[in-house]
Structures are given as structure tokens and as C-alpha cells.
Amino acid sequence: MTDLAQLEADLSAQIAAAADAAALDAVRVAALGKSGSVSELLKTLGALSPDERRERGPLVNGLRDRIGAALATRKTALEAAELDARLAAERVDLSLPAPPERRGRVHPTMQTMDEMIAIFAEMGFSLAEGPDIEDDFHNFTALNFPPKHPAREMHDTFWLPEDENGERKVLRTHTSPVQVRVMQTLNRQLPAWIANGQKPPIRIMVPGRTYRSDSDATHTPMFHQMEGLVIGEDIHMGHLKWTMETFVSRFFETPGVEVRFRPHHFPFTEPSAEMDVRCDRSGGEIRVGQGDDWLEVVGAGMVHPNVLRNCGLDPDKWQGFAFGFGIDRLGALKYGMPDLRDMFAGDRRWIEHYGFSAFQAPNAATALS
């Protein structure tokens, strides 16, 4: 009797002192495990006489039951204490509003612009920007537009009312005024650069909004352009051709894109050209890099000597080329959007269908590897 009472007291003390589930399980194994102290007592019952077994059996079994019950009670208490600690540590203030559900989509124009910027940046071009509202000199005169050129007329251009000085500003019809501003900056920096023995080539890309009075399936009053400018010594048409061919191959992620250059006229370039890509128009879709049709994608040419002079650069020393892409048109071509006007209609169903996840990297980046 005394040994059972002492064993029960020792085991009860150990159960009460167990600080966690692992310590409690160690006590359980030591008491009720295969070789535990209570289990060893149960094994001795088989060697007793019937009378002794009748007397001692209930005592040992009672001890086993009480120890088992104490273990279960202590386990429940430890689990409750652990749950309370977790609830305190992981408490959520349900009075706060729920985080907003992310529903926005990246507009295809912005996705296309990011792709184009990534490609030209890989080719060594830096980013340049300028104002949407321009003066006549930067938007027309410096770019060799004659005074009566149709682009200056109200039916083609958005003119603003005269200001207090009698000057009329214009919503820029292209991003080329930024090229003028950059070349003027180069002209101002030339003396210091030359004094330091530096050669000052320009290699910029100019994305941005532009405005023209035009609206149909392939034109919108407000649209986005990506223009480029390269100015340096000994720049020639071959540099322009390689740049354009490399860009369209990477942008459309098709190494076999075939292009052709056609003579054209722009006031600010001479010679001027438009570049077409081979495509297939069958089946209501345009697929680049195959078929027997051609699609114009960019206007380009060598910077006109008059433009260089208007920006303070000597055309006998500096040459360059310029080009201009319609960002919206390239995006519509690449991603199969039939009407440019839908891109600015504000229809949520359209952006949910054609939009991109904010976490999606520009597709063209994979073509750079």
C-alpha cells in the first residue's frame, strides 16, 4: 500500500510539473509505457495467488486509471494554455476594415510601352520626356515644317487660345519636340564636352501622349508615341536599319521578322522612309513574320540638316537618325485588339479582357536573352 501511494504521489508531482506536451509525454512513457513503473506492477499480478490478485489487482489498476486521468487532465490544460498564448500572439482586430481586393489591371498601352522601353534600354537608349503643351517653334518650326504646312491647320491640330502675350500654344502632335530640346541641350554642352575630350553622342527614346484631330478604327485624338533619336559622328542609314530590324524582331518575339523600307517624306528627315513588316492577314487576324502581306509600323529617316541647324548643331560634323512608333497601334497589333478607340473607351469589361496583371513582367524582356 505504502509503495503504491508513494509512487502515485511522485507521478502526480511529475505530471503537475510538466511544462509542455513533450515533458508530459515523457512522464506518460515512464509510468504507463511498455517498461513504465505502473506497467511493471501490472506484470507482477500474474505471479500472485488468486487471493493476492483479488486484493492487489484493484489497487494497481486503480493507480493506472488515476494516473491516466491525471495525464489527460494535464494535457487538456497544457493545450488550452498553448491555444490562449497563440490567440494572444495572433490576435486580429476585427474592427479594422478588410484589406482592399486588388482588381486593377495594367492597360495594354502601358504594358506595350514598358516592353518597348526595355528593348531600347537594352540597346543603349536613355529615356527623355517633355511637356504635352508645346510652342510653335519646338513642335513645328524647329522640325522644318513650312509656314503653310497642313499639320499647322485647325483640322489636323489642337491649338489653344492665345495667351496674354499673343502666343498660341499647341497640344503636341508628336514627341519630336523633345528631340529638339535634347539637341539644344547638346549644343549648349558641346564646348565643355569638347574641352574635356569627350564625344557627345545622343541616343534617346521619347515615349508620351500626343494629340491630333483624327478618329477612326486605327486613329484616336489622343494616342501614344515612342520616338527615338541618335546623333553622333558618322551616323548613317545602315545604323537606322539595324536598329529597326532588331527592335521589331525582339518586340514581336519572332527572330524571322522580314522588313522592307519604302521611300517617304517627312519634313524633319532626309532621306525619309517607312518600314513595313511581312504579315499574314487571313482569318481576320494579323500575324507578323509570315504570309505575303505587308504592314507599315514605323516612320524614320536621317535627321534633316535644317533641323540640326535649328538646334545649333553643325550638320557637316553631326549626323543622326530619328524614328517614331505608335505605341497603341503596336500593342493592338501584338495583342489582337481590333479597334484603337476601345483602348480609351473606359469599358471595364475590355480592360478585364485585355489588361495585364501588375505582377507580370514585360513579355519582350524574355526576347533580350
C-alpha positions as CSV (number, residue, x, y, z in Angstrom):
1,M,0.0,0.0,0.0
2,T,2.7,2.4,1.0
3,D,4.7,1.8,-2.1
4,L,1.7,2.4,-4.4
5,A,0.8,5.6,-2.5
6,Q,4.3,6.9,-2.8
7,L,4.5,6.0,-6.5
8,E,1.2,7.8,-7.1
9,A,2.4,10.9,-5.2
10,D,5.7,11.0,-7.2
11,L,3.9,10.6,-10.6
12,S,1.3,13.2,-9.7
13,A,4.0,15.6,-8.8
14,Q,5.8,15.0,-12.1
15,I,2.6,15.4,-14.1
16,A,1.8,18.7,-12.4
17,A,5.4,19.9,-13.0
18,A,5.3,19.1,-16.8
19,A,5.7,22.4,-18.6
20,D,4.7,21.3,-22.1
21,A,3.4,18.4,-24.1
22,A,6.8,16.9,-24.6
23,A,7.6,16.8,-20.9
24,L,4.1,15.4,-20.1
25,D,4.6,12.6,-22.7
26,A,7.9,11.7,-21.1
27,V,6.1,11.2,-17.8
28,R,3.4,9.1,-19.5
29,V,6.0,6.8,-21.1
30,A,7.8,6.5,-17.7
31,A,4.6,5.5,-16.0
32,L,2.4,3.7,-18.5
33,G,4.8,2.8,-21.3
34,K,5.8,-0.7,-22.1
35,S,8.5,-0.6,-19.4
36,G,6.9,2.1,-17.2
37,S,6.7,1.8,-13.4
38,V,2.9,1.2,-13.4
39,S,3.1,-1.2,-16.3
40,E,5.8,-3.3,-14.4
41,L,3.4,-3.5,-11.4
42,L,0.7,-4.8,-13.7
43,K,3.0,-7.5,-15.0
44,T,3.6,-8.8,-11.4
45,L,-0.1,-9.6,-10.9
46,G,0.2,-12.8,-13.0
47,A,2.6,-14.4,-10.5
48,L,0.3,-13.8,-7.4
49,S,-2.1,-16.3,-5.9
50,P,-5.8,-15.8,-6.7
51,D,-6.5,-14.3,-3.2
52,E,-3.5,-11.9,-3.5
53,R,-4.5,-11.0,-7.0
54,R,-8.0,-10.2,-5.8
55,E,-6.6,-7.9,-3.2
56,R,-3.8,-6.2,-5.1
57,G,-5.3,-6.1,-8.6
58,P,-7.8,-3.4,-7.9
59,L,-5.2,-1.3,-6.3
60,V,-2.7,-1.4,-9.2
61,N,-5.5,-1.0,-11.8
62,G,-6.9,1.9,-9.8
63,L,-3.5,3.5,-9.8
64,R,-3.2,3.1,-13.5
65,D,-6.6,4.7,-14.1
66,R,-5.9,7.6,-11.8
67,I,-2.5,8.3,-13.4
68,G,-4.1,8.1,-16.9
69,A,-6.8,10.5,-15.9
70,A,-4.3,12.9,-14.4
71,L,-2.3,12.8,-17.6
72,A,-5.4,13.5,-19.7
73,T,-6.4,16.4,-17.5
74,R,-2.9,17.9,-17.5
75,K,-2.7,17.5,-21.4
76,T,-6.0,19.4,-21.7
77,A,-4.7,22.2,-19.5
78,L,-1.5,22.5,-21.4
79,E,-3.3,22.6,-24.8
80,A,-5.7,25.2,-23.5
81,A,-2.8,27.3,-22.3
82,E,-1.0,26.9,-25.6
83,L,-4.1,28.0,-27.5
84,D,-4.6,31.0,-25.3
85,A,-1.0,32.0,-25.9
86,R,-1.4,31.7,-29.7
87,L,-4.7,33.6,-29.7
88,A,-2.9,36.4,-27.8
89,A,0.0,36.5,-30.1
90,E,-2.0,36.2,-33.3
91,R,-4.9,38.5,-32.3
92,V,-6.8,40.1,-35.2
93,D,-8.6,43.4,-34.7
94,L,-11.9,42.6,-36.4
95,S,-13.0,46.3,-36.1
96,L,-10.4,47.2,-38.8
97,P,-11.7,47.2,-42.4
98,A,-10.6,44.3,-44.6
99,P,-7.7,44.9,-47.0
100,P,-8.9,46.0,-50.4
101,E,-9.3,43.4,-53.1
102,R,-6.8,44.0,-55.9
103,R,-9.0,44.5,-59.0
104,G,-6.9,46.8,-61.2
105,R,-5.3,45.7,-64.5
106,V,-2.3,47.2,-66.4
107,H,-3.6,48.9,-69.5
108,P,-2.2,47.3,-72.7
109,T,-0.7,50.7,-73.8
110,M,1.3,50.8,-70.6
111,Q,2.4,47.2,-71.0
112,T,3.5,47.8,-74.6
113,M,5.3,51.0,-73.6
114,D,7.2,49.1,-70.9
115,E,8.2,46.4,-73.3
116,M,9.5,49.0,-75.9
117,I,11.4,50.8,-73.2
118,A,13.0,47.6,-72.0
119,I,14.2,46.7,-75.6
120,F,15.6,50.2,-76.4
121,A,17.2,50.4,-73.0
122,E,19.0,47.1,-73.7
123,M,20.2,48.7,-77.0
124,G,21.7,51.7,-75.1
125,F,19.0,54.3,-75.3
126,S,18.1,56.5,-72.4
127,L,14.7,57.9,-71.5
128,A,13.7,61.5,-72.3
129,E,10.5,63.4,-71.6
130,G,8.9,66.8,-72.3
131,P,5.7,68.8,-71.9
132,D,2.4,67.9,-73.6
133,I,1.7,71.6,-74.4
134,E,4.3,73.0,-76.8
135,D,5.0,76.2,-78.6
136,D,5.1,76.5,-82.4
137,F,8.9,76.6,-82.6
138,H,9.5,73.3,-80.9
139,N,6.5,71.5,-82.4
140,F,6.8,72.8,-86.0
141,T,9.4,75.4,-86.9
142,A,12.5,73.7,-85.5
143,L,11.4,70.5,-87.2
144,N,11.4,72.1,-90.6
145,F,7.7,72.4,-91.1
146,P,7.0,75.2,-93.6
147,P,4.6,78.0,-92.5
148,K,1.6,76.8,-94.5
149,H,2.1,73.1,-93.9
150,P,-1.3,71.3,-93.4
151,A,-0.2,69.9,-90.0
152,R,-0.4,73.5,-88.7
153,E,-4.1,73.8,-89.6
154,M,-7.0,73.5,-87.1
155,H,-8.4,70.5,-88.9
156,D,-5.3,68.5,-88.0
157,T,-4.0,70.1,-84.8
158,F,-5.4,71.1,-81.4
159,W,-4.4,74.8,-80.9
160,L,-5.0,76.5,-77.6
161,P,-6.3,80.1,-77.2
162,E,-3.8,82.9,-77.4
163,D,-2.2,83.8,-74.1
164,E,-1.6,87.4,-72.7
165,N,1.4,87.7,-75.0
166,G,-0.5,86.8,-78.1
167,E,1.2,83.4,-78.4
168,R,-0.7,80.3,-79.2
169,K,0.4,77.0,-77.7
170,V,-0.5,73.6,-79.2
171,L,-1.1,70.1,-77.9
172,R,2.0,68.4,-79.3
173,T,1.3,66.4,-82.4
174,H,4.3,64.2,-81.9
175,T,7.0,63.7,-79.3
176,S,9.6,65.1,-81.7
177,P,9.8,68.5,-79.7
178,V,11.6,66.5,-77.0
179,Q,14.3,65.7,-79.6
180,V,14.7,69.4,-80.3
181,R,15.1,70.2,-76.7
182,V,17.7,67.4,-76.2
183,M,19.7,68.6,-79.2
184,Q,19.6,72.2,-77.9
185,T,20.9,70.9,-74.6
186,L,23.7,69.1,-76.5
187,N,24.6,72.3,-78.3
188,R,24.9,74.1,-75.0
189,Q,27.1,71.4,-73.5
190,L,29.3,70.9,-76.6
191,P,32.1,73.4,-75.6
192,A,32.6,71.8,-72.2
193,W,32.5,68.3,-73.6
194,I,34.9,69.1,-76.4
195,A,37.2,70.8,-73.9
196,N,37.2,67.6,-71.9
197,G,38.0,65.5,-74.9
198,Q,34.5,63.8,-74.9
199,K,32.4,62.8,-77.8
200,P,28.8,63.7,-77.1
201,P,26.5,61.2,-79.0
202,I,22.8,61.3,-78.3
203,R,20.8,58.0,-78.1
204,I,17.4,58.7,-76.6
205,M,13.8,57.2,-76.7
206,V,10.9,59.5,-76.1
207,P,7.5,57.9,-75.1
208,G,4.5,60.0,-74.3
209,R,1.0,61.3,-75.2
210,T,0.4,63.1,-78.5
211,Y,-2.7,64.7,-79.9
212,R,-4.2,65.0,-83.4
213,S,-7.7,65.8,-84.7
214,D,-8.4,62.3,-86.1
215,S,-10.6,59.4,-85.0
216,D,-11.3,56.0,-86.7
217,A,-10.5,52.4,-86.0
218,T,-6.8,53.0,-86.4
219,H,-6.5,56.6,-85.2
220,T,-7.5,58.4,-82.0
221,P,-7.4,62.1,-81.0
222,M,-5.1,61.2,-78.1
223,F,-2.5,58.5,-78.6
224,H,0.9,57.4,-77.5
225,Q,4.2,57.6,-79.5
226,M,7.7,56.2,-78.9
227,E,10.2,58.3,-80.9
228,G,13.9,57.7,-81.0
229,L,16.9,59.9,-81.8
230,V,20.5,59.1,-82.4
231,I,23.0,61.9,-83.0
232,G,26.7,61.4,-83.4
233,E,29.6,61.5,-85.9
234,D,29.5,59.2,-89.0
235,I,25.9,58.0,-88.3
236,H,24.3,56.6,-91.5
237,M,21.2,54.8,-92.7
238,G,22.6,51.4,-92.0
239,H,22.6,52.2,-88.3
240,L,18.9,53.1,-88.6
241,K,18.1,49.9,-90.5
242,W,19.8,47.6,-88.0
243,T,18.1,49.4,-85.0
244,M,14.6,49.0,-86.5
245,E,15.1,45.4,-87.6
246,T,16.5,44.5,-84.2
247,F,13.6,46.2,-82.4
248,V,10.8,44.6,-84.3
249,S,12.4,41.1,-84.0
250,R,12.6,41.5,-80.3
251,F,9.2,43.2,-79.8
252,F,7.3,40.5,-81.8
253,E,9.5,37.8,-80.3
254,T,10.0,36.4,-83.7
255,P,13.6,36.1,-85.0
256,G,12.5,35.7,-88.6
257,V,10.6,39.0,-89.0
258,E,11.1,40.3,-92.5
259,V,11.0,44.1,-93.1
260,R,11.2,46.4,-96.1
261,F,11.9,50.2,-96.3
262,R,9.9,52.4,-98.7
263,P,10.8,56.0,-99.6
264,H,8.6,58.5,-97.9
265,H,8.5,62.2,-96.9
266,F,8.8,63.8,-93.5
267,P,9.7,67.5,-93.1
268,F,12.2,66.7,-90.4
269,T,14.2,63.8,-92.0
270,E,16.0,63.4,-95.3
271,P,16.1,60.8,-96.7
272,S,12.9,59.5,-95.1
273,A,11.4,56.1,-95.1
274,E,8.5,54.0,-93.8
275,M,9.3,50.4,-92.7
276,D,6.9,47.6,-93.3
277,V,6.8,44.1,-91.7
278,R,5.8,41.0,-93.5
279,C,2.5,39.6,-92.2
280,D,-0.5,37.4,-92.8
281,R,-4.0,39.0,-92.7
282,S,-6.0,35.9,-93.4
283,G,-8.6,34.7,-90.9
284,G,-9.4,38.1,-89.5
285,E,-6.1,38.3,-87.6
286,I,-2.7,39.8,-88.4
287,R,0.2,37.5,-87.8
288,V,3.7,39.1,-88.1
289,G,6.6,37.1,-89.6
290,Q,4.6,35.1,-92.1
291,G,2.3,35.5,-95.1
292,D,2.5,37.6,-98.2
293,D,1.1,41.0,-97.0
294,W,3.0,44.0,-95.6
295,L,2.1,46.3,-92.7
296,E,3.6,49.7,-92.0
297,V,4.8,50.0,-88.4
298,V,7.3,53.0,-88.2
299,G,8.3,56.2,-90.0
300,A,12.0,57.0,-89.9
301,G,14.9,58.7,-91.6
302,M,18.1,60.7,-91.3
303,V,17.7,63.9,-89.3
304,H,17.3,66.8,-91.8
305,P,20.3,69.2,-91.9
306,N,17.9,72.1,-91.3
307,V,16.7,70.5,-88.0
308,L,20.3,70.2,-86.9
309,R,21.0,73.8,-87.7
310,N,17.8,75.0,-85.9
311,C,19.1,73.2,-82.8
312,G,22.5,74.8,-83.1
313,L,24.4,71.7,-84.4
314,D,26.7,71.7,-87.5
315,P,25.3,69.2,-90.0
316,D,28.8,68.8,-91.5
317,K,30.0,67.4,-88.2
318,W,26.9,65.8,-86.7
319,Q,24.5,63.3,-88.3
320,G,21.8,61.2,-86.9
321,F,18.6,59.3,-87.5
322,A,15.1,59.5,-85.9
323,F,12.1,57.2,-85.9
324,G,8.6,57.1,-84.5
325,F,6.3,54.2,-83.5
326,G,2.6,54.4,-82.5
327,I,2.6,52.6,-79.1
328,D,-1.1,51.9,-79.2
329,R,-1.0,50.5,-82.7
330,L,1.9,48.2,-81.9
331,G,0.0,47.0,-78.8
332,A,-3.1,46.4,-80.8
333,L,-1.1,44.5,-83.4
334,K,0.7,42.3,-80.9
335,Y,-2.2,41.5,-78.7
336,G,-5.0,41.3,-81.3
337,M,-7.1,44.4,-80.4
338,P,-9.2,45.3,-83.5
339,D,-10.2,48.9,-82.7
340,L,-7.9,51.5,-81.1
341,R,-10.9,53.6,-79.9
342,D,-11.8,50.8,-77.4
343,M,-8.4,51.4,-75.7
344,F,-9.7,54.8,-74.4
345,A,-13.5,54.0,-74.0
346,G,-13.2,53.2,-70.3
347,D,-15.1,49.9,-70.6
348,R,-14.2,47.8,-67.6
349,R,-15.0,44.6,-69.5
350,W,-12.5,45.5,-72.1
351,I,-9.7,46.1,-69.6
352,E,-10.5,42.9,-67.7
353,H,-10.2,41.0,-71.0
354,Y,-7.1,42.7,-72.5
355,G,-5.4,44.1,-69.3
356,F,-2.3,42.6,-67.7
357,S,-1.5,41.6,-64.1
358,A,0.5,44.2,-62.2
359,F,2.9,41.4,-61.4
360,Q,3.5,40.3,-65.0
361,A,6.9,41.4,-66.4
362,P,7.0,42.8,-69.9
363,N,6.9,39.9,-72.4
364,A,9.6,41.4,-74.6
365,A,12.1,41.1,-71.8
366,T,12.4,37.4,-72.5
367,A,13.4,38.1,-76.0
368,L,16.5,40.0,-74.9
369,S,18.3,36.9,-73.5
